[in-house]
Amino acid sequence: MFERNPFRSGPEGGGISSMLRANPAMWSVLAINVAYFMLLEAAGGSQNVQVLIDYGAKYGPAIADGEYWRLVTPVFMHIGPFHLLANSISLLIFGGIVERSYGWRAFLAIYLTAGVAGNVASYAAGPTVGAGASGAIFGMLGAFAIYLYFNRAMLGSGARGSLGGLAFIIAINISFGLTTTGVDNWAHLGGLIAGILLALRLAPRMVTENTYGLNRRLLLAQPVIRQSSLATIGAATAAAFAVMILITVVVARGDTGRNRDLSVDLTGRAIEALLLQRFDEASSHARQALLSNPPPEFLGVLYLIKGLGEAQEGDSAAAIRDLNQALSYGLADAESRALAESELTRLTGR
């Protein structure tokens, strides 16, 4: 039971310690997001597609091959500083009030479930690389809306006004996603729906608690918030994840044809970039194609392109390994075999 109305007041007292005590889960999530971003930057850049894939981004072909953990890690990843800044601001604005409303356990359950649900929806919509906390943010918006709706009688006109404001924010963001490239609207919608559904089970109810004296006269009447128990939070979260895993498995089973189309497209892009001597781009496309479970006849040329790119980047050990791999898979034409052999000779000196 939480005896302070989180809608009407923020952390009590002042200073950093009171802020951390008021919202420990929100600040922990923010710290993980920043640390993950710094790791990506140190590994080669948070906007480098290959770095994103290597460090856990949502990537359809890899998920189809059973890497379901890629539905979780992207919730804490961000692509570029503006992406991190925008989601951090949203987390600071809405995360604190949701955590104070629901409690830190329910907050984490909603945040993670909505984030994963956003990735599941995004994966079902297409195999592209994706990352970000947007699904989790939309889930918090939905959860806060449910909290306001359930407690509108106690919260008064402020709740009704905030409900209208939330609806406006959600509508604007969805409209923006529909009219702007590079915005994963499926992740937003998936997170929003998951946040609302979970909140319907976990939303705290604000009630009036009366305190009586020995003579049974009313001494005090104050609003308190009755939060969900740990057992309720655990059961609701487990049920949500079971549904999401089932959806992912069903989608993955139908991905064979889609993965083949993707690998054909990526192989074509890799060859085109190689012919234009854009070695970094060619190597990146080849890496992605290899993750998409390509047909066996593509393996030789993909490893050749990947090896040539690594040689240009100065990674001789990886280049030698991949060029030998290309020859072991077989190269269809004599020119490609000669290219692989000559590059191996240059790198090994024999």
C-alpha positions as CSV (number, residue, x, y, z in Angstrom):
1,M,0.0,0.0,0.0
2,F,1.4,3.3,-1.1
3,E,0.1,6.3,0.9
4,R,1.1,9.1,-1.4
5,N,-0.7,10.2,-4.5
6,P,2.0,10.0,-7.3
7,F,-0.3,11.9,-9.7
8,R,-0.2,15.0,-7.5
9,S,3.3,15.1,-6.2
10,G,6.8,14.0,-7.1
11,P,9.7,12.8,-4.9
12,E,9.4,14.3,-1.4
13,G,12.3,16.3,-0.1
14,G,15.3,17.3,-2.2
15,G,18.6,16.2,-3.6
16,I,19.8,13.3,-5.6
17,S,19.3,10.7,-2.9
18,S,15.6,11.4,-2.6
19,M,15.2,11.2,-6.4
20,L,16.9,7.8,-6.4
21,R,14.7,6.5,-3.5
22,A,11.5,7.7,-5.2
23,N,12.2,6.0,-8.5
24,P,15.0,3.3,-8.2
25,A,13.7,1.2,-11.1
26,M,13.5,4.1,-13.5
27,W,17.0,5.4,-12.7
28,S,18.3,1.8,-13.0
29,V,16.8,1.4,-16.5
30,L,18.2,4.8,-17.5
31,A,21.6,3.8,-16.3
32,I,21.5,0.6,-18.3
33,N,20.4,2.4,-21.4
34,V,23.3,4.9,-21.1
35,A,25.9,2.1,-20.4
36,Y,24.7,0.0,-23.3
37,F,24.9,3.1,-25.6
38,M,28.5,3.7,-24.5
39,L,29.4,0.1,-25.1
40,L,28.0,0.3,-28.7
41,E,29.9,3.5,-29.3
42,A,33.1,2.0,-28.1
43,A,32.5,-1.1,-30.2
44,G,32.3,0.9,-33.5
45,G,29.3,3.1,-33.2
46,S,25.7,2.8,-32.2
47,Q,24.6,3.7,-35.8
48,N,26.8,0.9,-37.3
49,V,24.4,-1.8,-38.5
50,Q,26.9,-4.6,-37.9
51,V,27.7,-3.4,-34.4
52,L,24.0,-3.4,-33.6
53,I,23.6,-6.9,-34.9
54,D,26.7,-8.1,-33.1
55,Y,25.5,-6.6,-29.8
56,G,21.9,-7.8,-29.7
57,A,19.7,-5.7,-32.0
58,K,16.4,-7.1,-33.2
59,Y,17.2,-8.9,-36.5
60,G,14.6,-11.1,-38.1
61,P,16.8,-13.8,-39.6
62,A,18.7,-14.4,-36.3
63,I,15.4,-14.5,-34.3
64,A,14.0,-17.0,-36.8
65,D,17.1,-19.2,-36.1
66,G,16.2,-19.3,-32.4
67,E,17.9,-16.2,-31.0
68,Y,14.8,-15.1,-29.1
69,W,16.9,-13.2,-26.6
70,R,17.1,-10.6,-29.3
71,L,13.6,-9.6,-28.4
72,V,14.8,-8.4,-25.0
73,T,18.2,-6.8,-25.5
74,P,17.0,-4.1,-28.0
75,V,14.7,-2.7,-25.3
76,F,17.9,-1.2,-23.8
77,M,19.7,-0.3,-27.1
78,H,19.6,3.0,-28.9
79,I,20.7,4.1,-32.4
80,G,22.5,7.4,-32.2
81,P,22.6,10.1,-29.4
82,F,19.3,11.7,-30.5
83,H,17.4,8.4,-30.1
84,L,18.9,7.9,-26.7
85,L,18.1,11.5,-25.6
86,A,14.5,11.4,-26.9
87,N,13.7,8.1,-25.1
88,S,15.5,9.2,-21.9
89,I,13.4,12.4,-21.7
90,S,10.2,10.3,-22.2
91,L,11.4,7.9,-19.5
92,L,12.1,10.7,-17.1
93,I,8.7,12.4,-17.7
94,F,6.5,9.3,-17.6
95,G,8.7,6.7,-15.9
96,G,8.8,8.3,-12.6
97,I,5.0,8.8,-12.3
98,V,4.3,5.3,-13.5
99,E,6.7,3.8,-11.0
100,R,5.3,5.9,-8.1
101,S,1.8,4.8,-9.2
102,Y,2.4,1.1,-9.7
103,G,5.5,0.4,-7.6
104,W,8.9,-0.5,-8.9
105,R,8.1,-4.2,-9.4
106,A,5.0,-3.6,-11.6
107,F,6.9,-0.7,-13.4
108,L,9.7,-3.1,-14.4
109,A,7.1,-5.7,-15.5
110,I,5.3,-3.2,-17.7
111,Y,8.4,-1.7,-19.1
112,L,10.0,-5.0,-20.1
113,T,6.8,-6.6,-21.3
114,A,5.8,-3.7,-23.4
115,G,9.4,-3.4,-24.8
116,V,9.5,-7.0,-25.8
117,A,6.0,-6.9,-27.2
118,G,7.0,-4.0,-29.4
119,N,9.9,-6.1,-30.7
120,V,7.7,-9.0,-31.3
121,A,5.3,-6.8,-33.3
122,S,8.2,-5.3,-35.2
123,Y,9.6,-8.8,-35.9
124,A,6.3,-10.0,-37.2
125,A,6.1,-6.9,-39.5
126,G,9.5,-7.4,-41.1
127,P,13.1,-8.7,-40.7
128,T,14.9,-5.4,-40.5
129,V,17.4,-4.4,-37.8
130,G,15.8,-2.5,-34.9
131,A,16.5,-1.3,-31.4
132,G,15.1,1.2,-28.9
133,A,12.9,1.6,-25.8
134,S,10.0,3.2,-27.8
135,G,7.8,0.2,-27.3
136,A,8.4,0.3,-23.6
137,I,7.8,4.0,-23.5
138,F,4.4,3.6,-25.3
139,G,3.6,0.8,-22.8
140,M,4.1,3.2,-20.0
141,L,1.8,5.7,-21.6
142,G,-0.8,3.1,-21.9
143,A,-0.3,1.9,-18.3
144,F,-0.6,5.5,-17.0
145,A,-3.7,6.1,-19.0
146,I,-5.3,3.0,-17.4
147,Y,-4.3,4.2,-13.9
148,L,-5.9,7.6,-14.5
149,Y,-9.0,6.0,-15.9
150,F,-9.5,3.6,-13.0
151,N,-8.9,6.3,-10.4
152,R,-10.5,9.3,-12.2
153,A,-13.2,9.7,-9.5
154,M,-10.6,10.2,-6.8
155,L,-8.2,12.2,-8.9
156,G,-10.8,14.6,-10.1
157,S,-10.5,16.9,-13.1
158,G,-6.7,16.6,-13.3
159,A,-7.1,13.0,-14.3
160,R,-9.6,13.7,-17.0
161,G,-7.4,16.4,-18.5
162,S,-4.3,14.2,-18.4
163,L,-6.2,11.4,-20.1
164,G,-7.0,13.7,-23.0
165,G,-3.4,14.9,-23.1
166,L,-2.1,11.3,-23.2
167,A,-4.5,10.4,-26.0
168,F,-3.3,13.4,-27.9
169,I,0.4,12.5,-27.4
170,I,-0.2,8.9,-28.5
171,A,-2.2,10.0,-31.6
172,I,0.5,12.5,-32.6
173,N,3.3,9.9,-32.2
174,I,1.4,7.3,-34.2
175,S,0.6,9.8,-36.9
176,F,4.2,10.9,-37.0
177,G,5.3,7.2,-37.4
178,L,2.9,6.7,-40.3
179,T,4.3,9.7,-42.2
180,T,8.0,9.5,-41.4
181,T,10.5,6.9,-42.6
182,G,12.7,5.2,-40.1
183,V,10.1,5.1,-37.4
184,D,9.0,1.6,-36.2
185,N,5.3,2.1,-35.7
186,W,4.7,-1.6,-35.2
187,A,7.0,-1.5,-32.1
188,H,5.0,1.5,-30.8
189,L,1.7,-0.2,-31.3
190,G,2.8,-3.5,-29.9
191,G,4.2,-1.8,-26.8
192,L,1.1,0.4,-26.3
193,I,-1.3,-2.6,-26.5
194,A,0.9,-4.7,-24.2
195,G,1.1,-1.9,-21.6
196,I,-2.6,-1.4,-21.7
197,L,-3.4,-5.1,-21.3
198,L,-1.0,-5.7,-18.5
199,A,-2.1,-2.5,-16.7
200,L,-5.7,-3.7,-16.8
201,R,-4.5,-6.5,-14.4
202,L,-1.9,-4.5,-12.4
203,A,-3.3,-1.0,-12.2
204,P,-3.5,0.2,-8.5
205,R,-6.8,1.3,-7.2
206,M,-7.1,4.4,-5.2
207,V,-9.5,4.1,-2.3
208,T,-10.4,6.1,0.8
209,E,-9.1,4.5,4.0
210,N,-10.9,5.6,7.2
211,T,-9.3,5.7,10.6
212,Y,-11.7,5.4,13.6
213,G,-11.2,6.2,17.3
214,L,-12.1,4.0,20.3
215,N,-15.6,5.5,20.3
216,R,-15.9,4.5,16.6
217,R,-15.9,8.1,15.5
218,L,-14.2,8.9,12.2
219,L,-10.8,10.5,12.9
220,L,-9.2,10.6,9.5
221,A,-10.2,9.7,5.9
222,Q,-7.3,9.7,3.4
223,P,-6.8,8.3,-0.1
224,V,-4.4,5.4,-0.4
225,I,-3.3,3.3,-3.4
226,R,-3.7,-0.5,-3.2
227,Q,-1.0,-2.0,-5.5
228,S,-0.9,-5.5,-7.0
229,S,0.9,-8.2,-5.0
230,L,4.2,-9.7,-6.2
231,A,2.3,-13.0,-7.0
232,T,-0.1,-11.1,-9.2
233,I,2.7,-9.2,-11.0
234,G,4.6,-12.4,-11.6
235,A,1.6,-14.4,-12.9
236,A,0.5,-11.6,-15.3
237,T,4.1,-11.1,-16.6
238,A,4.6,-14.8,-17.1
239,A,1.3,-15.1,-19.0
240,A,2.3,-12.2,-21.2
241,F,5.7,-13.6,-22.0
242,A,4.2,-17.0,-22.8
243,V,1.8,-15.4,-25.4
244,M,4.7,-13.4,-26.9
245,I,6.9,-16.5,-27.2
246,L,4.1,-18.4,-28.9
247,I,3.6,-15.6,-31.4
248,T,7.3,-15.4,-32.1
249,V,7.5,-19.2,-32.7
250,V,4.6,-19.0,-35.1
251,V,6.1,-16.1,-37.0
252,A,9.6,-17.8,-37.1
253,R,8.1,-20.9,-38.7
254,G,6.8,-18.9,-41.6
255,D,10.1,-17.0,-42.1
256,T,11.9,-19.4,-44.4
257,G,10.8,-17.8,-47.6
258,R,11.1,-14.3,-46.3
259,N,14.7,-15.0,-45.1
260,R,15.6,-16.4,-48.6
261,D,14.3,-13.2,-50.2
262,L,16.3,-11.1,-47.7
263,S,19.5,-13.1,-48.3
264,V,19.1,-12.7,-52.1
265,D,18.7,-8.9,-51.6
266,L,21.6,-8.5,-49.3
267,T,23.9,-10.6,-51.5
268,G,23.0,-8.4,-54.4
269,R,23.8,-5.3,-52.4
270,A,27.1,-6.8,-51.3
271,I,28.2,-7.6,-54.8
272,E,27.1,-4.2,-56.1
273,A,29.1,-2.4,-53.3
274,L,32.1,-4.6,-54.0
275,L,32.1,-3.7,-57.6
276,L,32.0,0.0,-56.6
277,Q,34.9,-0.7,-54.3
278,R,32.9,0.3,-51.2
279,F,34.5,-2.5,-49.2
280,D,33.1,-1.6,-45.7
281,E,29.5,-1.5,-47.1
282,A,30.0,-4.8,-49.0
283,S,31.4,-6.5,-46.0
284,S,28.5,-5.3,-43.8
285,H,25.9,-6.6,-46.3
286,A,27.7,-9.9,-46.5
287,R,27.7,-10.3,-42.8
288,Q,24.0,-9.6,-42.6
289,A,23.3,-12.0,-45.5
290,L,25.2,-14.8,-43.7
291,L,23.0,-14.2,-40.6
292,S,19.8,-14.7,-42.8
293,N,20.4,-18.4,-43.3
294,P,21.3,-18.0,-47.1
295,P,21.1,-20.8,-49.6
296,P,24.3,-23.0,-49.8
297,E,25.2,-21.6,-53.2
298,F,25.5,-18.1,-51.8
299,L,28.0,-19.0,-49.0
300,G,31.2,-19.0,-51.1
301,V,30.7,-15.5,-52.6
302,L,29.5,-14.1,-49.2
303,Y,32.5,-15.3,-47.4
304,L,34.7,-14.0,-50.2
305,I,33.1,-10.5,-50.0
306,K,33.4,-10.6,-46.2
307,G,37.0,-11.6,-46.3
308,L,37.9,-8.9,-48.9
309,G,36.3,-6.3,-46.7
310,E,38.1,-7.5,-43.6
311,A,41.4,-7.4,-45.6
312,Q,40.7,-3.7,-46.5
313,E,39.9,-3.0,-42.8
314,G,43.3,-4.5,-41.8
315,D,41.8,-7.5,-40.0
316,S,44.2,-10.0,-41.6
317,A,43.3,-12.9,-39.3
318,A,39.6,-12.7,-40.0
319,A,40.2,-12.1,-43.7
320,I,42.4,-15.2,-44.0
321,R,39.8,-17.3,-42.1
322,D,36.9,-16.1,-44.3
323,L,38.8,-16.4,-47.6
324,N,39.7,-20.0,-46.8
325,Q,36.0,-20.6,-45.9
326,A,35.0,-19.2,-49.3
327,L,37.3,-21.6,-51.1
328,S,36.0,-24.5,-49.0
329,Y,32.4,-23.7,-49.9
330,G,33.4,-23.5,-53.6
331,L,33.3,-20.5,-55.9
332,A,31.3,-20.8,-59.1
333,D,33.7,-19.0,-61.4
334,A,37.4,-19.1,-62.0
335,E,37.8,-15.3,-61.5
336,S,36.4,-15.4,-58.0
337,R,38.6,-18.3,-57.1
338,A,41.6,-16.5,-58.4
339,L,40.7,-13.4,-56.5
340,A,40.4,-15.3,-53.2
341,E,43.7,-17.2,-53.8
342,S,45.7,-14.1,-54.7
343,E,44.4,-12.2,-51.7
344,L,45.3,-15.1,-49.5
345,T,48.8,-15.2,-50.9
346,R,49.2,-11.5,-50.3
347,L,48.0,-11.8,-46.7
348,T,49.9,-15.0,-45.8
349,G,53.0,-14.3,-47.8
350,R,53.0,-17.7,-49.4
